[in-house]
Amino acid sequence: MPSLPVKNRLKVLRAEHDWSQAELADQLGVARQTIVALEAGKYAPSLPLAFRISRVFSKPVEEIFDADSAE
């Protein structure tokens, strides 16, 4: 079953930290293309990746991702 798109605040949070997509990708241990797809809402992160993103931004997962928008 394909992943449903999930709205997120990644682009805004990344801009607040003045990080490039490549810098965020390096911190998360993923490819820059993964960040591109996440920000575009074309990819829903795995649970472990969502938790890593949460830790990097020091915010709860619920403040970064809006699962209700995917329904």
N, C-alpha and C positions, 0 to 999 in steps of 0.2 A: 504494500500500500504506500503510495507516494506521500511525502510530507506535505502538510498544508502550510501555506505561507503564514508567517507569524510577524506581526508588526513589532518594531523595536525602536529603541532610542539610541542605537549604536552610533549613528553618524553624529548626532548632537553631543553625546557623551565624549566621543573621540575628539570632536572640535573643541569642547571645553578643556580638554587636556592638551590641545595643540599637538595631537599625534597624527601621523599619516596612517593610511591603511596598512602600509608595510610595517610600521612600528608596532601597531596593535597586533598584527598577525604574528610578529616575532615574539611578543610578550605571551601570546596565547599558544604558540607552537603550531600554527596553521599557515596555510598559504594565503597570500594577499587576496587571491581569487575567492577564498572562503569569506573574507570580510566584505568584498564587493557583493557577493551573492546574499549574505546576511543583510547588509544595508539596503539592498534592493527588494528585500522580502521574498526572494526566490528560493531561499533555503532556510529550513528550520533547524536550529542547532541540536546536536545530541544533548542529552542531559549533562554529561560530564563537561562538554564545551560551555553550556549555559552557566554552569557553576563556576568555571574558570573565568568567564566574562564577568560574572558577578563579583568575584574576588578582585579582579583587576580594577574594577571601577568602585569597589567598596560599597556596593548597593545590592539590595535584595533582587533576586531574579525577577520578581513581580514588578519592580520599578524599571526594568530594562525591556522586558518582553511583555506583550499584551496578547495572551493566548485567546482571550475572548473574541478578538478581531478575526480569528481564523475560523470561527464557526459560522 
